[in-house]
Amino acid sequence: MDLRINAMPSQALTGVGQTALKRPEAAGGVGGNFADSFKTTLRSVSAAQTEASNLQTQVQLGNPAVSLEQTMLAMQKSQIGFQATLHVRNRMVQAYTDIMNMSV
């Protein structure tokens, strides 16, 4: 089962939404800062998944430069990043659904 999203560095989860909170123009609506932060986060999670996959392949091939501990840590980081991203997506879909169901 492959859970890739698409290219990102593993440190994108730190600071998600912080740029939108710092700028007042983005606080009142759909700000480009949140969208940019979310895109950056998706790229970061994807890169972490790619890195974990590459390390896993190297361990399977018997590369002595790659340790099993390093590989397992990278796999856990990518899994946590994916789960966090999935929760954010689910919350966004729920918020959209709630807004669409409101009577005007």
C-alpha positions in Angstrom: 0.0 0.0 0.0 1.6 3.2 -1.2 0.4 6.4 0.6 2.4 9.0 -1.3 1.0 12.5 -1.8 3.8 14.1 -4.0 7.2 15.8 -3.3 8.0 17.7 0.1 10.8 18.1 2.7 10.2 16.5 6.1 10.1 19.7 8.1 7.1 21.3 6.4 4.7 20.5 9.3 6.5 23.0 11.5 5.0 26.4 11.0 1.8 25.4 9.0 -0.5 28.4 9.2 1.9 30.6 11.1 2.4 32.9 8.2 -1.3 33.3 7.8 -1.6 34.2 11.5 1.1 36.9 11.2 -0.5 38.8 8.4 -3.8 40.5 9.1 -5.0 40.6 5.5 -5.1 36.8 5.4 -7.1 36.5 8.7 -10.5 37.5 7.3 -11.0 35.0 4.5 -9.4 32.5 2.2 -5.8 33.8 2.3 -3.1 32.8 -0.1 -0.8 32.3 2.8 -2.8 29.3 4.1 -2.9 27.8 0.6 0.8 28.3 0.1 1.5 26.8 3.5 -0.7 23.8 2.8 1.0 23.3 -0.6 4.4 23.5 1.1 3.3 21.0 3.7 2.0 18.6 1.1 5.4 18.8 -0.7 7.2 18.2 2.5 5.2 15.1 3.4 5.7 13.7 0.0 9.4 14.3 0.2 9.5 12.5 3.6 7.6 9.6 2.1 10.0 9.5 -0.9 13.0 9.6 1.5 11.6 6.8 3.6 10.9 4.7 0.6 14.5 5.2 -0.7 16.0 4.3 2.7 13.8 1.2 2.8 15.0 0.2 -0.6 18.6 0.7 0.4 18.1 -1.4 3.5 16.5 -4.2 1.5 19.5 -4.1 -0.9 21.9 -4.4 2.0 23.6 -1.0 1.8 25.8 -0.9 4.9 25.7 3.0 5.0 22.0 2.9 5.8 20.9 1.7 9.2 17.6 0.0 10.0 17.0 2.6 12.8 17.5 5.5 10.4 15.0 3.9 8.0 12.4 3.1 10.7 12.7 6.7 12.0 12.2 8.1 8.5 9.2 5.8 8.0 7.6 7.0 11.2 8.2 10.6 10.4 6.5 10.2 7.0 3.6 8.3 8.5 3.0 11.0 11.2 3.2 13.7 8.5 0.7 11.9 6.3 -1.7 11.4 9.2 -1.5 15.0 10.2 -2.1 16.1 6.6 -5.0 13.8 6.4 -6.6 15.2 9.5 -6.2 18.7 8.2 -7.8 17.7 4.9 -10.7 16.0 6.7 -11.3 19.1 8.9 -11.3 21.3 5.8 -13.8 19.1 4.0 -16.0 19.0 7.1 -15.8 22.9 7.4 -16.7 23.1 3.7 -19.6 20.7 4.2 -20.9 22.7 7.2 -20.7 26.0 5.3 -22.5 24.5 2.3 -25.3 23.1 4.5 -25.9 26.5 6.2 -29.1 28.3 5.3 -28.7 31.8 4.0 
